[in-house]
């Protein structure tokens, strides 16, 4: 049986402050939405990211970002961010994102697909291994159910 990558979906309304002069969501806000999804997935798989930093002394630095825009979002659109744990290595982790607009009838429109790569750092900024408990939580989430 093939493992299933863990994911989570969050929904929220696009805020007025996120729009640009053209009345559409400013492109950089999609990165913020990715962060919201990523930190929520980490919370659901293990513990809040703030606790990861505080208790484990590990910082997850974004080292790679890819975004592809497919359609525009506007103020008050219902947005769904689906975040998926894509890859886990001893010092790095990668997440994939699907950002969609949820229409009144329940259909969706793909707005953006994205991927981020993060590397574990210690407080001095040097690369380090991910905490064993975090690795275990990530790996356990990707193992097939028996």
BAFI-3210 file (N, C-alpha, C; in Angstrom, 3 decimals, decimal comma, padded with zeros to 6 digits):
// residues 146
n [1|2|3|4|5|6|7|8|9|10|11|12|13|14|15|16|17|18|19|20|21|22|23|24|25|26|27|28|29|30|31|32|33|34|35|36|37|38|39|40|41|42|43|44|45|46|47|48|49|50|51|52|53|54|55|56|57|58|59|60|61|62|63|64|65|66|67|68|69|70|71|72|73|74|75|76|77|78|79|80|81|82|83|84|85|86|87|88|89|90|91|92|93|94|95|96|97|98|99|100|101|102|103|104|105|106|107|108|109|110|111|112|113|114|115|116|117|118|119|120|121|122|123|124|125|126|127|128|129|130|131|132|133|134|135|136|137|138|139|140|141|142|143|144|145|146]
n.u [000,841|000,562|001,941|000,001|000,147|000,134|-002,272|-003,890|-006,760|-007,760|-010,157|-011,021|-012,031|-010,991|-009,260|-009,815|-007,511|-005,647|-005,801|-004,849|-004,330|-005,841|-007,907|-007,664|-006,329|-003,176|-000,175|001,916|000,620|-000,212|001,936|001,862|-000,537|000,248|002,030|000,243|-001,221|000,861|001,882|-000,375|-000,673|001,669|001,043|-001,174|000,003|002,008|002,889|002,289|004,013|005,321|005,965|007,730|009,918|010,481|010,671|012,285|014,336|014,711|014,634|012,704|013,701|012,665|013,806|013,360|011,028|008,234|005,794|002,792|000,547|-002,882|-005,447|-007,263|-007,937|-010,362|-011,425|-013,244|-013,710|-014,182|-011,646|-009,727|-007,069|-005,102|-002,763|-000,011|002,161|005,022|007,672|010,120|013,162|016,245|017,204|015,543|012,369|009,520|006,684|003,575|001,112|-002,278|-004,235|-007,423|-010,466|-013,572|-016,637|-020,063|-021,769|-020,305|-018,406|-014,970|-012,328|-009,161|-006,594|-003,871|-000,921|001,620|004,887|007,008|010,264|011,902|014,545|016,076|017,362|019,689|019,623|021,738|021,800|022,913|022,790|020,924|019,851|016,447|014,297|014,111|011,525|009,823|010,511|009,681|006,903|006,179|006,966|005,409|002,907|002,883|002,966|001,355|-001,881|-002,406]
n.v [-001,186|002,192|005,024|007,705|011,115|013,420|015,986|019,194|021,295|024,658|027,253|030,620|034,092|036,324|039,244|042,805|044,354|042,858|043,331|044,881|047,935|047,326|045,945|043,256|040,330|040,932|039,661|038,729|037,990|035,385|033,852|034,323|033,054|030,451|030,051|030,135|027,791|025,873|026,124|025,373|022,705|021,578|021,963|020,240|017,783|017,531|019,678|023,144|025,484|027,559|026,365|024,444|026,027|027,176|024,983|023,081|024,474|024,784|026,296|026,773|027,549|029,114|028,021|027,642|028,565|028,167|029,448|029,334|031,157|030,967|032,062|035,005|036,290|038,019|040,622|039,397|036,908|033,427|031,531|028,600|026,886|024,235|022,249|020,141|017,699|017,094|016,117|014,658|015,009|014,446|016,988|018,756|019,810|019,635|021,294|021,214|023,235|024,010|026,532|027,727|029,263|029,106|028,617|029,860|027,715|025,578|024,580|024,801|027,089|026,999|028,924|029,269|027,328|026,002|025,538|024,977|024,798|023,956|024,429|023,097|025,018|025,960|028,161|029,853|029,978|027,945|025,010|022,157|018,944|017,901|017,754|014,573|013,700|015,278|014,448|011,771|012,177|013,356|011,313|009,158|010,070|009,799|007,130|004,143|003,137|000,338]
n.w [000,000|-000,836|000,847|002,248|001,843|004,503|005,039|005,414|005,407|005,324|005,690|004,916|004,750|002,231|003,050|003,110|003,452|002,150|-000,505|-003,679|-005,606|-007,803|-006,842|-006,408|-004,750|-003,482|-004,819|-003,070|-000,756|-000,990|-000,178|002,562|003,132|002,566|004,687|006,842|006,364|006,509|009,169|010,568|009,737|010,834|013,528|013,770|013,235|015,153|017,232|018,194|016,095|017,410|019,808|018,887|018,184|020,741|022,625|021,334|020,181|017,495|014,322|011,475|008,445|005,508|002,480|-000,148|-002,601|-004,641|-006,701|-008,535|-010,299|-011,033|-011,203|-010,151|-006,860|-004,877|-002,591|000,161|-000,998|-000,472|000,677|000,287|001,669|001,069|002,504|002,102|003,358|001,754|001,494|003,620|005,175|006,979|007,737|006,522|005,162|003,020|001,681|-000,062|-001,680|-002,321|-003,356|-003,342|-004,577|-003,054|-004,353|-004,199|-004,789|-003,965|-005,683|-006,809|-007,638|-008,907|-007,632|-006,997|-007,048|-005,019|-003,552|-000,799|000,556|003,511|005,820|008,697|011,337|013,932|016,821|016,317|013,648|012,193|010,134|011,208|012,458|012,186|015,067|016,688|017,556|016,002|013,419|013,679|014,037|011,580|009,804|010,730|010,081|007,369|006,875|005,727|006,909|009,043]
ca.u [000,000|001,300|001,617|-000,781|000,755|-000,782|-002,618|-004,990|-007,380|-008,298|-010,934|-011,166|-012,401|-009,930|-009,448|-009,646|-006,120|-004,815|-005,997|-004,019|-005,101|-006,739|-008,993|-007,428|-005,384|-001,780|000,472|002,738|-000,220|-000,313|002,977|001,337|-001,539|001,002|002,526|-000,900|-001,483|002,001|001,955|-001,517|-000,375|002,651|000,284|-002,017|000,837|002,892|002,581|002,396|005,361|005,939|006,537|008,886|011,019|010,770|011,059|013,284|015,426|014,880|013,954|012,525|013,922|012,246|014,980|012,931|009,616|007,734|004,370|002,220|-000,768|-003,808|-006,598|-007,209|-008,901|-010,794|-011,929|-014,357|-013,786|-013,896|-010,391|-009,330|-005,663|-004,819|-001,320|000,363|003,559|005,471|008,941|010,773|014,540|016,763|017,419|014,682|010,999|008,891|005,230|002,888|-000,094|-003,295|-005,067|-008,611|-011,646|-014,751|-017,795|-021,313|-022,349|-019,403|-017,324|-013,759|-011,488|-007,753|-005,982|-002,419|-000,258|002,890|005,727|008,076|011,252|012,394|015,704|016,186|018,519|019,727|019,433|022,865|021,642|023,616|021,919|020,888|018,845|015,125|014,150|013,649|010,073|009,176|010,708|008,789|005,512|006,023|007,058|004,244|001,733|002,950|002,930|000,006|-002,568|-002,411]
ca.v [000,000|003,448|005,962|008,890|012,311|014,140|017,341|019,846|022,381|025,763|028,206|031,959|035,123|037,257|040,505|044,025|044,802|042,013|043,690|045,940|049,017|046,766|045,265|041,817|039,988|041,187|038,364|038,287|037,437|033,933|033,280|034,377|031,986|029,196|029,952|029,788|026,367|025,076|026,091|024,586|021,286|021,197|021,885|019,039|016,584|017,421|020,716|024,470|025,855|028,381|025,416|023,830|026,978|027,366|023,746|022,301|025,328|024,646|027,262|026,260|028,658|028,863|028,079|027,493|028,866|028,177|029,775|029,482|031,777|030,462|032,969|036,052|036,327|039,374|040,853|038,589|035,551|032,355|030,921|027,332|026,541|022,839|022,078|018,729|017,377|016,484|015,415|014,799|014,537|014,655|018,412|019,603|019,367|020,376|021,330|021,638|023,996|024,302|027,632|027,770|030,042|028,247|029,338|029,696|026,393|024,556|024,300|025,561|027,614|026,979|030,250|029,216|026,135|026,453|024,588|025,589|023,932|024,563|023,781|023,281|025,774|026,216|029,584|030,605|030,010|026,824|023,861|021,088|017,928|018,090|017,004|013,205|013,587|015,891|013,493|010,629|012,598|013,518|010,007|008,357|010,576|009,396|005,660|003,601|002,552|-001,122]
ca.w [000,000|-000,962|001,924|001,908|002,430|005,379|004,604|006,111|004,656|006,112|004,902|005,495|003,785|001,856|003,752|002,327|003,551|001,291|-001,912|-004,245|-006,227|-008,806|-006,138|-006,297|-003,690|-003,836|-005,021|-001,939|000,307|-001,141|000,685|003,935|003,224|002,660|006,061|007,698|006,158|006,968|010,625|011,051|009,531|011,863|014,787|013,769|013,230|016,314|018,211|017,579|015,664|018,460|020,777|018,230|018,379|022,164|023,312|020,599|019,735|016,050|013,481|010,121|007,520|004,127|001,602|-001,536|-002,808|-006,008|-006,777|-009,875|-010,188|-012,044|-011,264|-009,125|-005,758|-004,528|-001,235|000,670|-001,545|000,466|000,241|000,928|001,522|001,399|002,670|002,124|003,647|000,505|001,635|004,921|005,251|008,335|008,018|005,696|004,927|001,925|001,701|-001,282|-001,358|-003,324|-002,868|-004,187|-004,202|-002,909|-004,891|-003,438|-005,046|-003,460|-006,615|-006,501|-008,707|-008,504|-007,678|-006,904|-006,541|-004,467|-002,832|-000,011|001,193|004,740|006,408|010,148|011,812|015,370|017,113|015,759|012,198|011,560|009,840|012,215|012,170|012,789|016,307|016,430|017,733|014,842|012,321|013,929|013,789|010,134|009,147|011,126|009,357|005,969|006,763|005,492|008,076|008,970]
c.u [000,881|000,936|000,838|-000,150|-000,266|-001,048|-003,692|-005,497|-007,966|-009,085|-011,052|-011,568|-011,196|-010,254|-009,156|-008,183|-005,180|-004,933|-005,029|-004,911|-006,092|-007,907|-008,839|-006,394|-003,961|-001,014|001,276|001,908|-000,407|000,759|002,541|000,323|-000,866|001,516|001,407|-001,192|-000,389|002,048|000,778|-001,267|000,641|001,947|-000,511|-001,194|001,665|002,525|002,745|003,842|006,061|006,584|007,743|010,099|011,452|011,347|012,229|014,477|015,707|014,039|013,848|012,585|013,467|013,472|014,611|011,434|009,322|006,242|003,965|000,800|-001,644|-005,008|-006,473|-008,268|-009,197|-011,273|-013,197|-014,558|-013,514|-012,714|-010,169|-007,864|-005,501|-003,306|-001,019|001,847|004,068|006,723|009,523|012,174|015,068|016,907|016,440|013,312|010,429|007,380|004,720|001,573|-000,998|-004,190|-006,206|-009,614|-012,803|-015,957|-019,030|-021,914|-021,453|-018,306|-016,123|-013,070|-010,057|-007,164|-004,465|-001,992|001,134|003,623|006,747|008,980|011,796|013,552|015,748|017,483|018,495|019,623|020,573|022,791|022,360|022,626|022,036|019,851|017,519|015,050|013,595|012,138|009,307|009,319|009,774|007,339|005,261|006,017|005,865|003,005|001,731|002,938|001,517|-000,576|-002,570|-003,774]
c.v [001,244|004,384|007,165|010,087|013,026|015,552|017,904|020,981|023,394|026,668|029,524|032,918|036,018|038,623|041,708|044,475|043,987|042,372|044,785|046,998|048,513|046,013|043,759|041,563|040,170|039,871|037,858|037,677|035,931|033,224|033,270|033,255|030,618|028,990|029,560|028,291|025,485|024,984|025,311|023,096|020,793|021,047|020,576|017,754|016,418|018,414|022,071|024,821|026,732|027,494|024,692|024,729|027,046|026,104|023,037|023,134|025,215|025,690|026,654|027,441|028,256|029,059|027,985|027,768|028,819|028,462|029,853|029,994|031,329|031,389|033,965|035,850|037,786|039,412|040,042|037,256|034,563|031,574|029,617|027,095|025,094|022,659|020,602|018,604|016,553|015,636|015,690|014,196|014,898|016,125|019,329|018,963|020,223|020,221|021,769|022,282|024,087|025,373|027,810|028,785|029,055|029,083|029,055|028,299|025,244|024,157|025,160|026,018|027,643|028,363|030,173|027,828|026,579|025,300|025,397|024,495|024,658|023,733|024,100|024,001|025,828|027,725|030,457|030,669|028,898|025,689|022,797|020,073|018,330|017,286|015,606|013,042|014,184|014,984|012,298|010,983|012,735|012,166|009,110|008,789|010,125|007,882|005,185|003,013|001,038|-001,690]
c.w [000,000|000,197|001,390|002,606|003,302|004,857|005,515|005,239|005,627|005,183|005,659|004,373|003,498|002,453|002,839|002,314|002,662|-000,197|-002,355|-004,893|-007,271|-008,173|-006,063|-005,200|-004,208|-003,815|-003,816|-000,812|000,180|-000,319|002,140|004,126|003,285|004,083|007,021|007,582|006,723|008,491|011,220|010,854|010,555|013,212|014,856|013,823|014,499|017,401|017,546|017,233|016,706|019,522|020,182|018,430|019,841|022,798|022,655|020,150|018,248|015,334|012,089|009,151|006,114|003,235|000,129|-001,616|-004,301|-005,939|-008,242|-009,702|-011,351|-012,242|-010,110|-008,053|-005,454|-003,073|-000,997|-000,040|-000,420|-000,096|001,009|000,618|001,986|001,379|002,823|002,438|002,474|000,673|003,015|004,811|006,639|008,708|007,280|005,508|003,796|002,016|000,332|-000,878|-002,581|-002,719|-003,869|-003,670|-004,142|-003,326|-004,040|-003,603|-004,590|-004,437|-006,259|-007,783|-008,191|-008,711|-007,771|-006,459|-006,103|-003,798|-002,041|000,515|002,398|005,284|007,894|010,485|013,330|015,576|016,568|014,232|011,460|011,266|010,922|011,788|012,802|014,080|016,008|016,566|016,556|013,624|012,463|013,612|012,296|009,433|009,479|010,342|007,911|005,772|006,530|006,770|007,922|009,159]
res [x|x|x|x|x|x|x|x|x|x|x|x|x|x|x|x|x|x|x|x|x|x|x|x|x|x|x|x|x|x|x|x|x|x|x|x|x|x|x|x|x|x|x|x|x|x|x|x|x|x|x|x|x|x|x|x|x|x|x|x|x|x|x|x|x|x|x|x|x|x|x|x|x|x|x|x|x|x|x|x|x|x|x|x|x|x|x|x|x|x|x|x|x|x|x|x|x|x|x|x|x|x|x|x|x|x|x|x|x|x|x|x|x|x|x|x|x|x|x|x|x|x|x|x|x|x|x|x|x|x|x|x|x|x|x|x|x|x|x|x|x|x|x|x|x|x]
***
